[in-house]
Amino acid sequence: MQNRSNPITPAGYAAMKARYDHLLGKERPEIVEIVSWAAGNGDRSENGDYLYGRKKMREIDRELAHLARRMKAAQVISPTDQPDKSKAFFGARVTMADEDDNEKIVALVGDDEQDAGKGRIGWSSPLARALRGSSVGDLRTVRLPSGVKEWEVIAIDYD
């Protein structure tokens, strides 16, 4: 398997770490306590608390393992450290307009912190790949599920 880097902003990494710490330090111990209590109540095959608790604990363990892998592969990149702020790279906030002059503002962030509803698009998404390295005034064509769309880069900034 190819070793791919996992770029992430400092805020995105902090949120991932907080989720990991919350699961490990709060949720998992609570579930372990419920499972231990339920196991002491006799027949486990018909004990709903026990069965649900074991299922929930497996889900938490799976998420902890996933978060641990993602954090280990994470490459924290601060958008403010970008040397060429005239081009769209990781961490950039890009203002763009389509052919009908509808403006859209997107932030190029790590795949683990993407949230399309908040305008945060993952680094490996089709739109982010099209915007990489663009400058103000560039036209970029993106193939989306709804068809091909062209965007003009209006502004680029880094917070």
Order of alpha helices (4+ residues) and beta strands (2+ residues): beta-alpha-alpha-alpha-beta-beta-beta-beta-alpha-beta-beta
